[in-house]
Amino acid sequence: MNFQLIGINHKTAPVEVRERLAIPEPRLPEALRRLTEHPGVDEGLILCTCNRVELWAQTRNGGADLRAFLRDYFLLDPADYEPHLYEYREQEAVRHLFRVAASLDSMVVGEPQILGQVKAAYATARAVGAVHSQLDLLLTRAFAVAKRVRNETAVGSSAVSVASVAVELAKKIFGALDGKQVYLVGAGKMSELAARHLLAHGAAAIFVANRTYERARQLAARFSGEAIRFEELYNTCDCADIVITSTGAAHAIFRREHGELFLSRRKNRPMFFIDIAVPRDVDPEMNKLDGIFVYDIDDLQQAVSTHVADRRKEAELAETIVNVEVERFQARVQALDVVPTIVSLQDHLETIRQAEIDRVRGRLGPLSPDQELALEKLTRGIINKIMHTPISTLKTAARGPEVTTLIDVVRRLFKLQEKAEEVTHSPRETKGRG
């Protein structure tokens, strides 16, 4: 199996770079199709969150140039983002995926949202046929590893999320949230989490605006808040002291002229915008207005740092689990790699056995049922003894680094090359069915 991964995240790239590579949810199916059509790629998955954009691929021998895919798809100057890229292959790609799913690579270690985001990316990729075989096996194992980390460590205790950290920042700004008016722009999971934390810390009222009004109404109802139609956003937003925005808009929905309008209506009483969207919902120019204070996803890093020390020991335990699971997965993958060769060898020798029986049957004359059975047992016994050593050796070697060399030797000795390749690539023929 050939796994490759390329991406950027909150550790390697600032938000102004990440937002340029962000792919809106409606465009993901088309992007996945283009990824699987890219030379060398058999299967692919795209994970796009506020903190990361990653392409995962199962590739053919020789791999794929995923940097070329980024250049072709985004049509950006590579100099703008390539210094921020990381790229992993094989075992290190597996390790990275396991760490991401287990929330060990998150801005807030242990936050639960990333696993749901990986599962959503997986569902989208399966729906368009981009994941169907070996990458499917890897992702399924990643989900099991994340569950094990959650169950066997306290890395996820006292649940922390980007939304809760955003609320902590609001508390630092105001001192207390008692009586503060809060406006949520976007009715997704992040907004819901923010609403729960805000109410728990004394917020007086919550307003919710979303492009789909019904979703805004449903979320507002859960918290006895008020739903606002999105077209009324700019006419009503000035009522809020705190605006938490997390939409999927491709461009900023709050610009400098909006901030000036809000301040004039509020008689210059300050407003705080916490922008947890990527691409950003709030134009950085708004931060230049006296009385408007804007914090984006990267500004949450400072608040996050207080959680890192508390979770370091549990994170170390989780890393140990990940290391063990990477080794187990690698052993399983290597075991699977020898299967096509074993199957080919069995088929090849069985074909020889049947041909030899047919060749001599005419000289043997009529055989009784007992004689037929004896002939069958004799010839099968000979074939099984011939197969025993190479098959046992292949299975044992599957756990070690020499497996590829040994597979090649067996294929050459028994002239299995064409048959083995046919079996190895058969999943490609069913691409798009699952």
N, C-alpha and C positions, 0 to 999 in steps of 0.2 A: 504494500500500500504506500502511496506517495502523497503525503499531506503537505500542503503549503498554506501559509498565512501571511498576509500583509495588512498593515493598518497604522492608524495613529490613535492616540488617546490623550487623556488629560495630563499624563506624565510627560509626553513627548511634544505636545503641540498646544499652543494657546487656543482659546475659543475662536479667535478670528481666523485661524487656519482650519480648525475642525468644521466650522460652519460652511466652509467652501467645499468640503467633501461630503457634506451631509446629503443623504438621498431621502426625499420625502416618501412617506409610506406608500402613496398611490403609485410611485414610480418604481418601487422595489421589484415587482414581477418582471417588468421589462428589463431592469438592470440585471436580474438573475439570468434571464434568458441570454442576454448578451455575454454574461460571464461564462456560461456553459458552452457558448459558441466560440469562445476565445481559444486560439490554438493551444493544445496541450491539456485543456481542462475537461475532465469527465463529469465532475459534480461540483457544485458551488453553493455557498451560503453567504449572505451579507448581513452583518450585524451593525445597525446604526442607532446609537443612543446619544444622549446629550454629552457623554464623556468619551465616546469612541466610535470610529468607523473602521470595521475590519472585514476583509474578504477571506473566506476560508475555502480551500479548494482541494479536491482529490484529483491528482494530475497523472498523466501517463509518464512512462519512463523518459527521463530527461527534464521533466517538470514543465512549468509554464512561466512566461514572463508577465507576472501580475502588475509590474510597474507599467508595462506597455498598455495593459488594460486601463489603468488609472488615467494614463495620458489620453487614450482614445475616447474614454467615456466622459471625462470631465472637461477636456479641451482647455486645461489651465497650463500656465507656465510651470513646468516641473520644479523649477527653482523655488517656487512659492511653498511647496509642501514636501518635496523629497527629503530635505534634511530632517524632517520630523517623523519619517516612516520607520517602522521596524518590520522585519521579515523573519519568519521562522519556517523550518522544514522538519519533517519527520517527527522524531521524538520531542523536540523542543516545541513544535507546533501543537502536539498533543498536550504537553505540559501547560502551555499557555491557555489552551481552551479549557482544560480542567480548572485552572486557577480563575479564569474569568467566570465560569459557571458557578464556582464555589464562592464568588465574591471576594477573592483574595487579591484581585487586581483592581478593585473598585476604589473610587475616591474615598468612600466610607467603607472600610473593610467590614464585611458581614452584612451589608445592606441586602435586603431580600429582593429588591426589584430586578436586579440584573438577570437572575435565573428565569424570571418570567419573560424578560425581553429576549433572552436566548431562545426560549421555547417558542415565542411568537415568530422569531426569525426562522426557526426550524420549520414551523407550520407553513409559513409562506413559501419557503423553498420546496417543501414537499408538494405543495399544491400546484406548483408550476413544473414539477418533475426535475428540479435542479438537484435534489437530494433523493437518492433511491437505493444506494447500495453501501459502499464502504464508508462514505461520510455519514450515512445514516447510523451505521454501527458505532462510529466515533461519538456522535452527538448523544446517542442513547446512553453510552457509557458515561459521558460527561454529566448527564442528569443524575445518574446513580451516584457518581462521585460527589456531586454537590449535596445530594441528600445525606450521604454518609458524613460529610463534613458538618452539616447542620445538626445531625443527630448525635455525633460523637464528640463535638467540641462546643464551647460556649461562644464561638466567634460571632454568632448572630444574636447573642443575648442583649437585652434592653434595646430592642430593634431601633436601628438608626437608618435614616435614608437621607437622600439629598433634600427632600421636602422638610424633614425634621431639622436638619442643619440650617435650612433657610429660615425656619421659624426662630431658631436660636439666634441667628443674626438679627432678626427683627427685634428680639428681646434686648439684645445688646444696644441696639439703636435707641429704643424707647425707654429702656429700663423695665417697663412692664407693658403688657398688651391690654390691660383693663380698659374697656370702653373704646378701643380702637376699631375703626371701620376697615374692613378688609375686602378687597376685590380680587377674585380669582378669574383670570382670563385663560380659558381652556378648561375643559371638564374631564380631562384624562385622569389616569391613576395618580399621577404626581400631584395634581390639584386636589384630589380627594384626600390624599395623605396630608397635604398642607392644611386643609380645612380641619381635619381631626386635631392636629397639633395646635392650631391657632385657637380653636374653641377650648381646648384643654387648658390653655394659658390665659384665658380671660377675654378673648376677643368678643366685642359686643355684637357685631353683625357681620354676616358674610353675603356678598353679592357674587353671582356667578354669571359670566358671559361666555358663550360658546357659539361657534358657527352653526352648529346644530342645536336649535333652541330646546328640543326635547331632552337632550342630554344635560343641558344646563339646568333645566327644570328638575330633572331627576336628582341631580347632585345637590342642588339647593334644598330640595325637600328633605333629604337625609339629615340636614343640619339646621333645619328651620330657617334657611336663608332665603334670599330673593333671587330669582332667575332674571337675567336681563337679555333681551335680544341683541345679537351681536351688532346690528346696525345702530343700536343706541349706545354703543361702547363709549364713544367720545363725548356724548352728551351727559353721561352719568358717572364716568370714571373719577371725576374731581371730588366725588363724595367720599372717596377712600383715603385713609392715611397710608395704608400699605397695599401695594398692588403686586400680586405674585402671578407671573405670567409664564405659561408653558404650552404654547400652541405649536402646531406643526407648520406654521406659515413659512414660506420660502424667503420672505423679506421682512424687515422690521415693520411692526404694526404701530409702534409708538415712535414718533419723530419729534424733533425739536419744536416744531410749531404746535404740536399737541401739548407738550410740556408748558409752553408759554400760555396756552389757553387755560390749562388746569390751574396754573398759579394765579392767573388773573381772577378766576372764579373763586378760588380759595383765599383770596386776599393775602397771597404770599405765604400762607401756612404750608409747611414743608410736606412733601410726598416722598415716599420711599418705594422704589421699584426693585423687586427681586426677580431677576430674569433667569429662569432655569431652563430656558429653551435653547436648542441648537438646531438650526441657525437662530441667532438671538432675535427676540421680539422687540427689544428696545434699542434704538439707535444710540451709540455711545455719545453722540452730540448732546443728548438730553442731560448728561451728567455735568455739562458745562453751565447749566442754568442754576442760579442761586435759588436754593429751596427745593431742587430736585436731586435726589441721591439714588444712583443706580448701581446695583450689585449684580454681576452676572455669575455664571456657573463657576468660573475660575476664582472669583472672590470668596467662594465657599470653602476654599482650601484651608484658609486660616482657622475657620471654625472646626473643620474636620480634624485638624492636628491634635485636638484635645482627646479625640477618641482613639487615636492610633496607639498611644502608650498603653491605654487600658486594655487593648485587645492584642497586644504584641505576643504574649505567651500563648493565647489561644490560637492566634494566627500561625505560630510556629508548629503547634500540634496539627493544624490543618494542612500545613505545607508537607509535613511528614506523611499524612494520608495521601496527599496528591502524588508524592514521589513513589509511594508503594503502588498506587493505582496506575501510574504511567508505566511502571515496569510490568505489571500484570497485563495491561492492554497490549504492550509491545510483544509480550510472549504469546498472547492470543493471536495477534496479527501475524506473527511469524508462523504459528501453527497453521493458520488459514492459508498462508502462502504455499505450504507444501502440499495442500490438498489436491490442487489440479494435477500436480505431477504424480501423486499416488494414484489418482483416478485414471490418469492416462496410462500408467504402467499396468494397472490391473486390466484395463480394456485391451491393451496391446498383447499381453500374455494370454488372455482369454481367447482372443482372436486366433493366436497361434495354436492354442490347444484344440479349438474347434476345427481348424483347418487340417491339423494332423490326424484327428480322428476320422474326418471325412475322407482323407486321402487313403487311409489303410482299411477303412471299413469294408470295401469290396473284397479284399484279400482274406478277411476274417470269416466270411460266410455268415449265415444266420446266427444271431446271438440270442440266448435266452434272456429273460428279464434279469436274472441274477448276474449273468455275465455282463449285460449292459451296465448294471449298477457297479460291478467291480471295475469295469473300464473307466467309468465316470470317477469313482473314488481314486483310482490309481493316478489318472492324469491330473485331477484337481490337487491331489497330494503333492505331486511333483511341482506344479505351478506355485502352490502355497509356500513350499520350501524355497523355491527360487526367489519369491517376492519377499520372504520374511526379513532377510538382512537389509536390503535397500529401504524397505518401508520403515523398519525399526530405526535405522540410521537416520532417515529423513525426519521422523518424529522427534528423535532425540536432538538432532541438530537444529530443529525449529526454535529451540530455546537459546541458541548461540549465534554469534556473528558470522559463522561460516555457512549458514544455511543457503545463501544465494549461490555460493560456489558449488555446494553439493547438489543443489537442484539442477544446475547447469550440467554437471558431470553425469548425473543419472539420465537426463534428457538426451545427452549426446550418446551415451553407451547404448541406450535402447532405442535411439532415433525417435524420440518423443517430441522433438522441438515443435513441429507444426501442431500436433495434437494438444500439447500443453498450452500453447498460445491461444488456441481456439477456446479451450476451457477457461483460461484466465480472463479473456476479454468478453465472455458471453454476457455478463451483466450489461455491457454497453448496448446490446441488442434490445434490451427491455427498457432503455432510458425513456423516461416520460410517462411510464405506466403507473408509477406509484408516487 
